[in-house]
Amino acid sequence: DAKTTQPNSMESNEEEPVHLPCNHSTISGTDYIHWYRQLPSQGPEYVIHGLTSNVNNRMASLAIAEDRKSSTLILHRATLRDAAVYYCIRQGSNDYKLSFGAGTTVTVRA
Amino acid sequence: EAGVAQSPRYKIIEKRQSVAFWCNPISGHATLYWYQQILGQGPKLLIQFQNNGVVDDSQLPKDRFSAERLKGVDSTLKIQPAKLEDSAVYLCASSLALYGGAETQYFGPGTRLLVL
């Protein structure tokens, strides 16, 4: 039970922003939102996580809705190396495992 | 900082044979995970260790799969005997602590298993 909903796929042009939505309407107050991505033939890698406030790091930004029922991962300028499957995952403070869904496959056009 | 190491990277075996995978987590990481990823799906947790103790093995098919982490560092995952449906990528991950929330898991490159 991944407990999040994401689109199956998205396409983007190189150097344009990508906005990846995630729905987590049943989220509880102590659940974090994590994003991981998996490049072809590699293991998943951490992208970003947040609880309530928007978060930025060198890879991406995470915008969390005020009611926390949805969030958006923002890749500011997509490159060909950003083509991957992106997973949105809820994880409570007492959870010890990540429950992966099918994720969103992002394709970047040159 | 060295990442999570796994070997072998690829393995082809025939059904009913046995196979073993090895994982070396990031130094100092107490928690180690084994995931199975079938083509087209997200990873599924098989077993989780905290140091050398098992935290969760509820998704591990114990009639054929086994795993150990004897000294709280390296871990091995074994399948005996293998079935066709075991064809998948086996991922190892590690993290500093047990409980989640803000904890980050670091994944190895995986072992791609093909059972013929």
Backbone of each chain as ProteinMPNN parsed JSONL, in Angstrom:
{"seq_chain_A": "DAKTTQPNSMESNEEEPVHLPCNHSTISGTDYIHWYRQLPSQGPEYVIHGLTSNVNNRMASLAIAEDRKSSTLILHRATLRDAAVYYCIRQGSNDYKLSFGAGTTVTVRA", "coords_chain_A": {"N_chain_A": [[0.848, -1.195, 0.0], [0.988, 1.871, -1.183], [0.016, 4.346, -0.544], [0.052, 6.794, -1.779], [-0.708, 8.744, -4.716], [0.243, 8.967, -8.054], [0.816, 10.363, -11.354], [1.192, 8.154, -14.17], [3.105, 8.747, -16.131], [5.2, 11.406, -17.425], [6.164, 14.004, -19.669], [8.851, 16.117, -20.698], [10.57, 19.005, -21.936], [14.038, 19.524, -22.543], [15.817, 21.617, -20.309], [13.571, 22.919, -19.439], [11.152, 23.536, -16.798], [9.955, 20.922, -14.626], [7.048, 19.692, -13.226], [6.019, 17.568, -10.845], [3.259, 15.944, -9.726], [1.794, 14.749, -6.634], [-0.517, 12.893, -4.869], [-1.704, 12.651, -1.606], [-3.959, 12.143, 0.121], [-4.808, 11.029, 2.525], [-2.998, 11.564, 4.449], [-1.264, 11.707, 7.591], [-0.664, 13.799, 10.49], [1.997, 13.472, 11.265], [3.376, 12.361, 9.22], [6.022, 12.219, 6.893], [6.862, 13.488, 3.645], [8.512, 11.933, 1.132], [10.704, 11.974, -1.653], [12.057, 9.911, -4.062], [14.219, 8.93, -6.73], [14.741, 6.852, -9.594], [17.142, 6.069, -11.739], [17.722, 4.616, -14.991], [18.672, 1.239, -14.728], [19.816, 1.537, -12.214], [19.948, 1.78, -8.585], [17.337, 3.167, -6.47], [17.532, 6.696, -5.653], [17.803, 9.181, -3.143], [15.914, 12.167, -3.265], [14.522, 14.426, -2.11], [12.901, 15.578, 0.899], [10.069, 16.437, 3.0], [8.023, 17.997, 5.577], [6.013, 19.954, 6.434], [6.593, 22.535, 5.511], [7.677, 24.185, 2.474], [10.483, 22.951, 0.658], [13.869, 23.222, -0.392], [16.588, 21.98, -2.291], [19.787, 21.124, -3.77], [19.025, 19.531, -5.841], [16.26, 19.667, -6.328], [12.978, 21.169, -5.741], [10.464, 21.045, -3.235], [7.111, 21.411, -3.001], [4.614, 21.722, -0.704], [1.205, 21.314, -0.191], [-1.045, 23.465, 1.609], [-2.945, 22.096, 3.156], [-1.71, 19.704, 3.227], [-2.462, 17.521, 1.718], [-1.57, 17.061, -0.754], [1.358, 17.245, -2.862], [4.098, 18.706, -4.714], [6.79, 17.919, -6.712], [9.45, 19.74, -7.936], [11.469, 20.072, -10.641], [13.789, 22.258, -11.62], [15.173, 22.92, -14.008], [15.067, 20.771, -16.393], [17.232, 18.145, -17.318], [18.733, 15.805, -19.63], [19.711, 13.84, -18.027], [17.937, 13.702, -15.991], [15.941, 12.015, -16.632], [13.971, 9.512, -15.458], [12.405, 7.239, -13.083], [10.209, 8.572, -10.794], [9.495, 8.512, -7.428], [7.004, 9.097, -5.056], [6.64, 9.118, -1.643], [5.047, 8.372, 1.392], [5.99, 8.578, 4.764], [5.721, 7.725, 8.067], [6.711, 8.911, 11.336], [7.038, 6.75, 12.968], [7.307, 4.728, 11.229], [9.239, 2.252, 9.608], [9.885, 1.529, 7.1], [10.045, 2.085, 3.542], [7.365, 2.433, 1.391], [7.025, 1.728, -1.788], [5.321, 2.868, -4.677], [4.255, 2.598, -8.099], [5.32, 4.83, -9.242], [6.251, 7.822, -11.175], [7.088, 7.95, -14.497], [9.47, 9.861, -15.962], [10.157, 11.482, -18.92], [12.589, 13.124, -20.805], [12.894, 15.355, -23.371], [15.241, 16.131, -25.875]], "CA_chain_A": [[0.0, 0.0, 0.0], [1.889, 3.0, -1.311], [-0.664, 5.452, 0.119], [0.141, 8.016, -2.578], [-1.143, 8.589, -6.099], [1.038, 9.761, -8.985], [0.567, 10.01, -12.754], [2.093, 7.11, -14.65], [4.221, 9.28, -16.914], [5.211, 12.818, -17.801], [7.218, 14.365, -20.605], [9.316, 17.49, -20.588], [11.668, 19.392, -22.815], [15.279, 19.846, -21.836], [15.981, 22.965, -19.769], [12.296, 23.452, -18.955], [10.817, 22.981, -15.487], [9.063, 19.772, -14.547], [6.26, 19.681, -11.994], [5.506, 16.22, -10.64], [2.277, 15.975, -8.635], [1.577, 13.561, -5.811], [-1.683, 13.022, -3.99], [-1.631, 11.847, -0.374], [-5.101, 12.751, 0.802], [-5.04, 10.442, 3.855], [-1.771, 11.771, 5.222], [-1.441, 12.094, 8.988], [0.115, 14.967, 10.855], [3.414, 13.18, 11.505], [3.952, 11.711, 8.03], [6.875, 12.977, 5.999], [6.784, 13.205, 2.223], [9.825, 11.683, 0.549], [10.818, 11.707, -3.083], [13.231, 9.198, -4.548], [14.161, 8.672, -8.156], [15.517, 5.694, -10.018], [17.633, 6.156, -13.102], [17.776, 3.282, -15.605], [19.693, 0.269, -14.291], [20.422, 1.938, -10.95], [19.061, 1.753, -7.427], [16.724, 4.467, -6.176], [18.334, 7.664, -4.909], [17.039, 10.201, -2.443], [15.842, 13.479, -3.904], [14.153, 15.49, -1.175], [11.775, 15.249, 1.757], [9.545, 17.561, 3.763], [6.92, 17.704, 6.482], [4.95, 20.932, 6.244], [7.051, 23.687, 4.739], [8.353, 23.931, 1.202], [11.893, 22.617, 0.844], [14.717, 23.328, -1.576], [17.974, 21.532, -2.224], [20.479, 21.31, -5.047], [18.43, 18.709, -6.883], [14.86, 19.958, -6.618], [12.171, 21.835, -4.717], [9.254, 20.33, -2.851], [6.049, 22.309, -2.572], [3.593, 20.953, 0.006], [-0.028, 22.078, -0.061], [-1.308, 23.901, 2.978], [-3.656, 21.027, 3.862], [-0.788, 18.562, 3.152], [-3.038, 16.382, 1.015], [-0.853, 16.879, -2.02], [2.647, 17.933, -2.959], [4.643, 18.768, -6.064], [8.244, 17.958, -6.863], [9.78, 20.646, -9.032], [12.819, 20.08, -11.207], [13.747, 23.608, -12.171], [15.613, 22.888, -15.405], [15.281, 19.356, -16.667], [18.29, 17.714, -18.233], [18.534, 14.424, -20.084], [20.053, 12.953, -16.908], [16.808, 13.641, -15.053], [14.995, 10.987, -17.073], [13.986, 8.491, -14.411], [11.124, 7.022, -12.408], [10.177, 9.359, -9.569], [8.588, 7.925, -6.449], [6.527, 9.915, -3.939], [6.41, 8.144, -0.566], [4.741, 8.847, 2.74], [6.611, 7.793, 5.823], [5.48, 8.247, 9.394], [7.88, 8.917, 12.224], [7.184, 5.425, 13.555], [7.471, 3.739, 10.163], [10.638, 1.904, 9.358], [10.12, 1.099, 5.732], [9.497, 2.886, 2.466], [6.444, 1.672, 0.542], [7.092, 2.283, -3.132], [4.311, 2.573, -5.686], [4.827, 2.44, -9.44], [6.036, 6.055, -9.552], [6.011, 8.547, -12.423], [8.214, 7.873, -15.422], [9.719, 11.157, -16.587], [10.933, 11.463, -20.16], [13.073, 14.459, -21.15], [13.194, 15.462, -24.802], [16.345, 17.066, -26.181]], "C_chain_A": [[0.879, 1.239, 0.0], [1.314, 4.247, -0.652], [-0.46, 6.787, -0.572], [-0.314, 7.701, -3.996], [-0.338, 9.528, -6.986], [0.618, 9.427, -10.416], [1.582, 8.974, -13.213], [3.311, 7.675, -15.359], [4.062, 10.768, -17.157], [6.362, 13.048, -18.771], [7.588, 15.831, -20.415], [10.374, 17.733, -21.642], [12.871, 19.762, -21.971], [15.307, 21.328, -21.493], [14.669, 23.635, -19.403], [11.985, 22.855, -17.587], [9.864, 21.796, -15.608], [8.368, 19.815, -13.193], [5.606, 18.31, -11.848], [4.533, 16.224, -9.463], [2.207, 14.65, -7.881], [0.398, 13.835, -4.885], [-1.525, 12.106, -2.793], [-2.718, 12.345, 0.559], [-5.344, 12.209, 2.205], [-3.839, 10.631, 4.783], [-2.088, 12.176, 6.663], [-0.457, 13.208, 9.332], [1.602, 14.725, 11.029], [4.084, 12.493, 10.324], [4.822, 12.684, 7.247], [6.571, 12.587, 4.552], [8.205, 13.092, 1.693], [9.685, 11.529, -0.955], [12.152, 11.01, -3.348], [13.09, 9.101, -6.062], [15.065, 7.506, -8.498], [15.87, 5.842, -11.485], [17.722, 4.742, -13.68], [18.956, 2.465, -15.112], [20.435, 0.696, -13.029], [19.431, 1.74, -9.81], [18.437, 3.115, -7.216], [17.698, 5.381, -5.438], [17.423, 8.723, -4.314], [17.073, 11.509, -3.216], [15.604, 14.567, -2.875], [13.072, 14.958, -0.247], [11.321, 16.488, 2.517], [8.386, 17.124, 4.643], [5.755, 18.666, 6.26], [5.372, 22.075, 5.33], [7.669, 23.258, 3.418], [9.85, 23.777, 1.455], [12.632, 22.767, -0.473], [16.052, 22.66, -1.296], [18.568, 21.629, -3.618], [19.826, 20.54, -6.182], [17.056, 19.215, -7.306], [14.244, 20.82, -5.514], [10.939, 20.987, -4.461], [8.262, 21.346, -2.319], [4.934, 21.468, -1.97], [2.366, 21.834, 0.199], [-0.306, 22.396, 1.403], [-2.034, 22.831, 3.793], [-2.872, 19.714, 3.873], [-1.376, 17.361, 2.43], [-2.403, 16.169, -0.349], [0.474, 17.62, -1.948], [3.114, 17.876, -4.401], [6.159, 18.814, -6.0], [8.556, 18.799, -8.086], [11.249, 20.48, -9.401], [12.918, 21.362, -12.01], [14.169, 23.687, -13.636], [15.968, 21.448, -15.736], [16.446, 19.14, -17.62], [18.004, 16.272, -18.638], [18.826, 13.44, -18.948], [18.966, 12.875, -15.852], [15.749, 12.635, -15.477], [15.09, 9.797, -16.123], [12.551, 8.219, -13.975], [11.195, 7.739, -11.071], [9.092, 8.807, -8.644], [8.277, 8.932, -5.335], [6.096, 8.954, -2.833], [6.075, 8.859, 0.728], [5.473, 7.981, 3.743], [6.384, 8.454, 7.161], [6.712, 8.131, 10.26], [8.083, 7.575, 12.892], [7.279, 4.329, 12.5], [8.941, 3.452, 9.969], [10.868, 1.422, 7.944], [9.482, 2.076, 4.755], [8.59, 1.997, 1.631], [6.386, 2.351, -0.821], [5.863, 1.898, -3.942], [5.001, 2.38, -7.022], [5.583, 3.686, -9.88], [5.603, 6.696, -10.862], [7.255, 8.443, -13.284], [8.342, 9.213, -16.152], [10.621, 10.969, -17.799], [11.319, 12.893, -20.481], [13.5, 14.458, -22.611], [14.294, 16.498, -25.021], [15.864, 18.222, -27.042]], "O_chain_A": [[1.444, 1.618, 1.026], [2.073, 5.124, -0.24], [-0.775, 7.826, 0.009], [-0.307, 6.547, -4.424], [-0.242, 10.725, -6.716], [0.119, 8.331, -10.673], [2.702, 8.925, -12.703], [4.418, 7.157, -15.214], [2.962, 11.318, -17.106], [7.394, 12.381, -18.706], [6.764, 16.661, -20.03], [10.989, 16.804, -22.167], [12.745, 20.244, -20.845], [14.88, 22.176, -22.277], [14.663, 24.824, -19.084], [12.495, 21.788, -17.247], [9.084, 21.687, -16.554], [9.01, 19.955, -12.152], [4.739, 17.941, -12.64], [4.935, 16.478, -8.328], [2.518, 13.587, -8.417], [0.333, 14.866, -4.215], [-1.245, 10.917, -2.947], [-2.449, 12.889, 1.63], [-6.019, 12.86, 3.002], [-3.699, 9.927, 5.783], [-3.055, 12.895, 6.919], [0.455, 13.514, 8.565], [2.394, 15.665, 10.951], [5.242, 12.086, 10.421], [4.423, 13.815, 6.971], [6.084, 11.489, 4.281], [8.997, 14.03, 1.791], [8.682, 11.023, -1.458], [13.214, 11.46, -2.917], [11.987, 9.181, -6.604], [16.026, 7.211, -7.787], [15.009, 5.752, -12.36], [17.791, 3.772, -12.925], [20.091, 2.939, -15.083], [21.564, 0.262, -12.798], [18.234, 1.557, -10.034], [18.945, 4.116, -7.722], [18.569, 4.92, -4.7], [16.412, 9.105, -4.902], [18.107, 11.91, -3.75], [16.38, 15.517, -2.772], [12.397, 13.983, -0.579], [12.069, 17.455, 2.665], [7.839, 16.033, 4.483], [4.645, 18.243, 5.938], [4.602, 22.524, 4.482], [8.124, 22.125, 3.263], [10.406, 24.402, 2.358], [12.089, 22.474, -1.539], [16.585, 22.762, -0.191], [17.936, 22.149, -4.538], [20.042, 20.853, -7.353], [16.719, 19.198, -8.49], [14.882, 21.148, -4.514], [10.438, 20.302, -5.353], [8.517, 22.044, -1.337], [4.372, 20.601, -2.64], [2.469, 22.958, 0.69], [0.14, 21.69, 2.308], [-1.771, 22.675, 4.985], [-3.318, 18.727, 4.459], [-0.822, 16.266, 2.529], [-2.691, 15.177, -1.018], [0.684, 18.49, -1.104], [2.598, 17.102, -5.207], [6.736, 19.654, -5.31], [7.983, 18.586, -9.154], [12.145, 20.712, -8.59], [12.194, 21.531, -12.99], [13.581, 24.439, -14.413], [17.049, 20.971, -15.392], [16.614, 19.866, -18.6], [17.142, 15.609, -18.06], [18.263, 12.347, -18.905], [19.056, 12.074, -14.922], [14.769, 12.424, -14.763], [16.137, 9.161, -15.997], [11.611, 8.872, -14.43], [12.134, 7.536, -10.302], [7.934, 8.658, -9.033], [9.18, 9.534, -4.755], [5.273, 8.07, -3.068], [6.734, 9.825, 1.112], [5.557, 6.765, 3.57], [6.794, 9.593, 7.382], [7.632, 7.366, 9.969], [9.188, 7.278, 13.344], [7.325, 3.144, 12.831], [9.784, 4.329, 10.151], [11.959, 0.948, 7.628], [8.529, 2.785, 5.077], [9.003, 0.918, 1.207], [5.776, 3.408, -0.982], [5.415, 0.752, -3.904], [6.183, 2.041, -7.079], [6.405, 3.615, -10.794], [4.722, 6.197, -11.562], [8.35, 8.806, -12.853], [7.431, 9.635, -16.865], [11.697, 10.377, -17.712], [10.474, 13.787, -20.437], [14.349, 13.671, -23.03], [14.282, 17.582, -24.438], [16.653, 19.099, -27.394]]}, "seq_chain_B": "EAGVAQSPRYKIIEKRQSVAFWCNPISGHATLYWYQQILGQGPKLLIQFQNNGVVDDSQLPKDRFSAERLKGVDSTLKIQPAKLEDSAVYLCASSLALYGGAETQYFGPGTRLLVL", "coords_chain_B": {"N_chain_B": [[32.639, 9.515, 0.613], [32.004, 6.096, 0.679], [29.533, 4.287, -1.141], [26.662, 2.075, -0.912], [27.552, -1.212, -1.429], [27.142, -3.875, -3.719], [27.163, -7.289, -4.744], [26.906, -10.239, -6.838], [26.659, -8.166, -9.837], [25.096, -9.109, -11.865], [23.293, -12.131, -12.463], [22.689, -15.29, -13.736], [20.714, -18.083, -13.538], [19.474, -21.485, -13.441], [16.143, -22.684, -12.888], [15.378, -24.02, -9.685], [17.987, -24.066, -8.877], [20.421, -22.688, -6.536], [21.198, -19.431, -5.198], [23.185, -16.635, -4.164], [23.373, -13.393, -2.75], [25.347, -10.525, -2.048], [25.865, -7.84, 0.271], [27.28, -4.774, 1.226], [26.9, -2.343, 3.504], [26.752, 1.299, 3.917], [29.347, 2.618, 5.881], [28.863, 2.569, 9.348], [26.132, 2.638, 9.265], [23.294, 1.475, 10.817], [21.0, 0.201, 10.066], [19.777, -2.086, 7.695], [18.464, -3.011, 4.564], [16.754, -5.281, 2.416], [15.429, -5.32, -0.788], [13.09, -6.382, -3.265], [12.725, -5.966, -6.703], [10.564, -6.223, -9.179], [10.294, -6.232, -12.702], [9.032, -3.229, -13.978], [7.719, -2.505, -11.689], [7.622, -0.876, -8.422], [10.209, -1.01, -5.869], [10.0, -3.669, -3.443], [9.929, -4.287, -0.027], [11.8, -6.883, 1.41], [13.193, -7.826, 3.703], [14.355, -6.489, 6.789], [17.024, -5.335, 8.734], [18.177, -4.406, 11.959], [21.141, -3.49, 13.119], [22.383, -6.612, 13.846], [20.003, -7.887, 14.107], [16.729, -9.051, 13.126], [14.216, -6.916, 12.0], [11.914, -6.785, 10.457], [10.541, -9.25, 8.575], [8.337, -9.936, 7.207], [7.51, -10.01, 4.545], [9.16, -11.772, 3.341], [9.662, -14.688, 1.504], [9.827, -17.342, 3.233], [10.153, -20.033, 2.829], [11.939, -20.374, 0.831], [13.685, -18.25, 0.692], [16.381, -16.745, 2.464], [18.136, -14.741, 4.841], [20.942, -13.091, 6.275], [22.806, -11.241, 8.719], [25.436, -11.274, 10.106], [27.505, -9.993, 11.708], [26.508, -7.531, 12.051], [27.169, -5.879, 9.959], [28.036, -6.544, 6.959], [25.775, -8.252, 4.706], [24.004, -11.163, 3.566], [21.822, -12.456, 1.113], [19.919, -15.215, 0.322], [18.623, -17.514, -2.066], [16.935, -20.488, -2.34], [15.289, -23.308, -3.308], [15.545, -21.618, -6.488], [12.867, -20.01, -8.272], [11.069, -19.383, -11.338], [9.649, -16.997, -11.064], [11.209, -15.526, -9.387], [12.885, -13.967, -10.772], [14.26, -10.86, -10.96], [15.316, -7.587, -9.805], [17.492, -7.314, -7.125], [17.743, -5.297, -4.462], [19.841, -3.643, -2.187], [19.796, -1.626, 0.704], [20.743, 0.979, 2.997], [20.527, 2.695, 6.162], [21.013, 5.275, 8.642], [19.493, 5.127, 11.021], [16.731, 3.406, 12.593], [13.925, 4.101, 12.631], [11.649, 5.931, 10.623], [10.36, 8.787, 9.074], [12.201, 11.364, 8.878], [14.337, 9.98, 7.944], [16.856, 8.935, 5.673], [17.24, 6.596, 3.09], [19.85, 4.786, 1.575], [20.663, 3.425, -1.454], [22.056, 0.511, -3.019], [23.49, -0.526, -6.234], [22.135, -2.763, -7.053], [21.374, -6.253, -7.763], [20.903, -8.005, -10.625], [18.824, -10.611, -11.286], [18.249, -13.439, -13.245], [16.177, -16.085, -13.792], [16.107, -19.098, -15.375]], "CA_chain_B": [[31.991, 8.427, 1.376], [31.638, 4.999, -0.197], [28.121, 3.967, -1.12], [26.294, 0.691, -0.649], [28.138, -2.097, -2.435], [26.468, -5.156, -3.917], [27.706, -8.188, -5.764], [27.343, -9.777, -8.154], [25.729, -7.237, -10.475], [24.198, -9.904, -12.693], [23.37, -13.561, -12.232], [21.735, -16.115, -14.478], [20.694, -19.45, -13.032], [18.315, -22.263, -13.835], [15.212, -22.892, -11.773], [15.74, -25.028, -8.683], [19.342, -23.833, -8.374], [20.51, -21.727, -5.452], [21.973, -18.223, -5.521], [23.397, -15.768, -2.991], [23.746, -12.006, -3.04], [26.086, -9.926, -0.938], [25.688, -6.398, 0.411], [28.067, -4.065, 2.232], [26.25, -1.032, 3.647], [27.595, 2.45, 4.236], [29.95, 2.474, 7.195], [28.158, 3.23, 10.444], [24.678, 2.517, 9.134], [22.821, 0.361, 11.626], [19.838, -0.449, 9.462], [20.018, -2.619, 6.354], [17.23, -3.464, 3.923], [16.769, -5.971, 1.126], [14.208, -5.124, -1.564], [12.945, -7.073, -4.545], [12.049, -5.115, -7.676], [10.16, -6.907, -10.408], [10.265, -5.314, -13.84], [7.843, -2.405, -14.114], [7.137, -2.215, -10.379], [8.511, -0.273, -7.446], [10.829, -1.985, -4.97], [9.209, -4.199, -2.338], [10.802, -4.706, 1.061], [11.808, -8.301, 1.771], [13.644, -7.997, 5.073], [15.037, -5.332, 7.353], [17.848, -5.608, 9.909], [18.726, -3.348, 12.782], [22.375, -4.168, 13.512], [22.308, -7.976, 13.326], [18.692, -8.446, 14.402], [15.681, -8.858, 12.129], [13.113, -6.05, 12.414], [10.712, -7.124, 9.687], [10.732, -10.19, 7.463], [6.982, -10.391, 6.903], [7.341, -10.196, 3.102], [10.191, -12.693, 2.849], [9.169, -16.071, 1.326], [10.807, -18.041, 4.075], [10.388, -21.414, 2.396], [13.029, -20.426, -0.139], [14.583, -17.112, 0.88], [16.952, -16.536, 3.789], [19.074, -13.621, 4.887], [21.626, -12.941, 7.553], [23.711, -10.106, 8.904], [26.016, -11.87, 11.292], [28.286, -9.084, 12.553], [25.909, -6.211, 12.018], [27.705, -5.055, 8.878], [27.671, -7.152, 5.678], [24.598, -9.121, 4.713], [23.79, -12.011, 2.4], [20.465, -12.907, 0.826], [20.021, -16.463, -0.429], [17.408, -18.122, -2.602], [17.158, -21.908, -2.572], [15.626, -23.263, -4.724], [14.978, -20.479, -7.214], [11.745, -20.202, -9.182], [11.063, -18.43, -12.445], [9.11, -15.714, -10.618], [12.21, -14.806, -8.595], [13.624, -13.077, -11.671], [14.015, -9.5, -10.477], [16.501, -6.909, -9.292], [17.529, -7.351, -5.666], [18.374, -4.059, -4.025], [20.204, -3.494, -0.782], [19.829, -0.231, 1.13], [21.09, 1.15, 4.407], [20.253, 3.999, 6.746], [21.635, 5.432, 9.953], [18.639, 4.755, 12.144], [15.667, 2.466, 12.293], [12.618, 4.64, 12.343], [11.599, 6.835, 9.482], [10.134, 10.2, 9.195], [13.171, 12.116, 8.105], [15.503, 9.15, 7.673], [17.133, 8.699, 4.257], [17.812, 5.306, 2.741], [20.824, 4.82, 0.494], [20.536, 2.171, -2.17], [23.116, 0.022, -3.881], [23.114, -0.619, -7.649], [21.267, -3.912, -7.264], [21.787, -7.461, -8.467], [19.848, -8.419, -11.566], [18.746, -12.07, -11.342], [17.394, -14.057, -14.26], [15.996, -17.509, -13.554], [15.641, -19.725, -16.618]], "C_chain_B": [[31.569, 7.332, 0.404], [30.158, 4.7, -0.032], [27.888, 2.524, -0.737], [26.826, -0.173, -1.787], [27.344, -3.397, -2.505], [27.218, -5.984, -4.94], [26.972, -9.52, -5.708], [26.361, -8.754, -8.718], [24.701, -7.978, -11.307], [24.401, -11.384, -12.365], [22.289, -14.247, -13.044], [21.835, -17.524, -13.943], [19.491, -20.174, -13.608], [17.426, -22.479, -12.612], [15.671, -24.103, -10.967], [17.205, -24.931, -8.225], [19.293, -22.833, -7.22], [21.39, -20.558, -5.877], [22.092, -17.389, -4.249], [23.861, -14.402, -3.448], [24.407, -11.415, -1.787], [25.896, -8.412, -0.93], [26.606, -5.871, 1.514], [27.5, -2.663, 2.376], [27.257, 0.087, 3.874], [28.08, 2.317, 5.679], [29.175, 3.254, 8.261], [26.653, 3.14, 10.377], [24.193, 1.266, 9.852], [21.725, -0.444, 10.935], [20.129, -0.858, 8.031], [18.74, -3.242, 5.84], [17.569, -4.266, 2.668], [15.401, -5.771, 0.471], [14.26, -6.015, -2.801], [12.192, -6.141, -5.502], [11.807, -5.903, -8.958], [9.984, -5.856, -11.497], [8.939, -4.561, -13.92], [7.171, -2.035, -12.806], [8.137, -1.473, -9.503], [9.117, -1.339, -6.554], [9.89, -2.402, -3.843], [10.151, -4.705, -1.263], [10.655, -6.19, 1.342], [12.138, -8.481, 3.251], [14.42, -6.768, 5.496], [15.756, -5.746, 8.627], [18.153, -4.309, 10.648], [19.924, -3.965, 13.475], [22.291, -5.606, 13.02], [20.99, -8.663, 13.653], [17.666, -8.124, 13.334], [14.555, -8.004, 12.717], [11.815, -6.476, 11.747], [11.096, -8.073, 8.576], [9.382, -10.723, 7.004], [6.751, -10.65, 5.415], [8.378, -11.151, 2.512], [9.598, -14.098, 2.698], [10.122, -17.041, 2.011], [11.027, -19.491, 3.681], [11.56, -21.502, 1.43], [14.06, -19.315, 0.038], [15.109, -17.109, 2.322], [17.932, -15.377, 3.72], [19.717, -13.574, 6.257], [22.529, -11.724, 7.529], [24.457, -10.388, 10.199], [26.711, -10.867, 12.222], [27.738, -7.66, 12.518], [26.461, -5.302, 10.954], [27.216, -5.636, 7.546], [26.44, -8.034, 5.838], [24.585, -9.97, 3.452], [22.32, -12.393, 2.323], [20.585, -14.138, -0.06], [18.643, -16.912, -0.89], [17.726, -19.58, -2.912], [15.88, -22.691, -2.307], [14.937, -22.091, -5.433], [13.825, -20.917, -8.116], [11.809, -19.128, -10.269], [10.629, -17.041, -11.98], [10.059, -14.941, -9.713], [13.068, -13.896, -9.467], [13.262, -11.633, -11.343], [15.365, -8.852, -10.195], [16.407, -6.914, -7.77], [18.394, -6.183, -5.193], [18.675, -4.119, -2.537], [20.25, -2.002, -0.473], [20.248, -0.172, 2.588], [20.707, 2.546, 4.866], [20.86, 4.038, 8.14], [20.795, 4.825, 11.061], [17.516, 3.848, 11.674], [14.405, 3.151, 11.824], [12.675, 5.795, 11.368], [11.267, 8.253, 9.821], [11.121, 10.907, 8.314], [14.391, 11.295, 7.739], [15.644, 8.886, 6.185], [17.724, 7.312, 4.082], [18.727, 5.475, 1.535], [20.856, 3.436, -0.147], [21.809, 1.813, -2.923], [22.617, -0.098, -5.311], [22.206, -1.797, -7.961], [21.957, -5.076, -7.945], [20.624, -7.901, -9.34], [19.894, -9.926, -11.714], [17.789, -12.514, -12.435], [17.367, -15.551, -13.994], [15.386, -18.129, -14.805], [14.995, -21.086, -16.36]], "O_chain_B": [[30.867, 7.595, -0.573], [29.596, 4.836, 1.055], [28.803, 1.832, -0.29], [26.578, 0.104, -2.96], [26.929, -3.945, -1.484], [27.825, -5.458, -5.873], [26.467, -9.902, -4.653], [25.32, -8.509, -8.108], [23.563, -7.529, -11.441], [25.502, -11.829, -12.041], [21.128, -13.837, -13.04], [22.922, -18.101, -13.9], [18.6, -19.556, -14.19], [17.885, -22.46, -11.47], [16.257, -25.052, -11.487], [17.614, -25.628, -7.297], [18.261, -22.214, -6.96], [22.212, -20.675, -6.785], [21.224, -17.43, -3.376], [24.632, -14.268, -4.398], [24.073, -11.756, -0.652], [25.78, -7.782, -1.982], [26.695, -6.453, 2.595], [27.612, -1.864, 1.447], [28.457, -0.154, 4.006], [27.319, 1.951, 6.575], [28.876, 4.436, 8.094], [25.964, 3.522, 11.323], [24.616, 0.15, 9.547], [21.556, -1.634, 11.201], [20.662, -0.073, 7.247], [18.02, -3.915, 6.578], [18.532, -3.972, 1.96], [14.361, -6.014, 1.082], [15.331, -6.35, -3.306], [11.148, -5.594, -5.148], [12.733, -6.201, -9.712], [9.574, -4.728, -11.227], [7.867, -5.164, -13.928], [6.162, -1.329, -12.805], [9.334, -1.44, -9.79], [8.602, -2.455, -6.483], [9.093, -1.603, -3.351], [11.071, -5.47, -1.552], [9.545, -6.7, 1.494], [11.443, -9.203, 3.965], [15.053, -6.096, 4.682], [15.187, -6.417, 9.489], [18.358, -3.259, 10.039], [19.772, -4.852, 14.315], [22.133, -5.797, 11.814], [20.866, -9.878, 13.5], [17.715, -7.064, 12.71], [14.011, -8.312, 13.778], [10.759, -6.523, 12.378], [11.906, -7.723, 7.717], [9.294, -11.83, 6.474], [5.874, -11.439, 5.062], [8.448, -11.308, 1.293], [9.08, -14.648, 3.67], [11.101, -17.494, 1.418], [11.98, -20.12, 4.142], [12.118, -22.58, 1.227], [15.193, -19.442, -0.427], [14.385, -17.425, 3.265], [18.484, -15.076, 2.662], [19.119, -13.963, 7.261], [22.952, -11.248, 6.475], [24.153, -9.82, 11.248], [26.498, -10.917, 13.433], [28.418, -6.71, 12.904], [26.262, -4.089, 11.011], [26.141, -5.284, 7.059], [26.11, -8.495, 6.93], [25.086, -9.56, 2.405], [21.665, -12.622, 3.34], [21.275, -14.107, -1.079], [17.64, -16.718, -0.203], [18.664, -19.877, -3.651], [15.426, -22.732, -1.164], [13.871, -21.639, -5.012], [13.809, -22.028, -8.646], [12.499, -18.118, -10.138], [11.165, -16.031, -12.436], [9.751, -13.819, -9.311], [13.89, -13.137, -8.952], [12.1, -11.236, -11.438], [16.415, -9.482, -10.329], [15.374, -6.563, -7.199], [19.588, -6.098, -5.48], [17.862, -4.586, -1.739], [20.694, -1.207, -1.301], [20.122, -1.152, 3.322], [20.578, 3.465, 4.057], [21.177, 3.009, 8.737], [21.3, 4.108, 11.925], [17.385, 3.568, 10.482], [13.871, 2.836, 10.76], [13.655, 6.537, 11.316], [11.829, 8.843, 10.743], [10.895, 11.037, 7.111], [15.385, 11.847, 7.269], [14.649, 8.637, 5.505], [18.604, 6.903, 4.839], [18.416, 6.21, 0.598], [21.049, 2.422, 0.524], [22.539, 2.683, -3.398], [21.452, 0.193, -5.586], [21.575, -1.83, -9.017], [22.98, -4.917, -8.611], [19.515, -8.138, -8.861], [20.88, -10.473, -12.207], [16.663, -12.026, -12.533], [18.409, -16.206, -13.972], [14.3, -17.745, -15.24], [14.55, -21.746, -17.299]]}, "name": "protein", "num_of_chains": 2, "seq": "DAKTTQPNSMESNEEEPVHLPCNHSTISGTDYIHWYRQLPSQGPEYVIHGLTSNVNNRMASLAIAEDRKSSTLILHRATLRDAAVYYCIRQGSNDYKLSFGAGTTVTVRAEAGVAQSPRYKIIEKRQSVAFWCNPISGHATLYWYQQILGQGPKLLIQFQNNGVVDDSQLPKDRFSAERLKGVDSTLKIQPAKLEDSAVYLCASSLALYGGAETQYFGPGTRLLVL"}
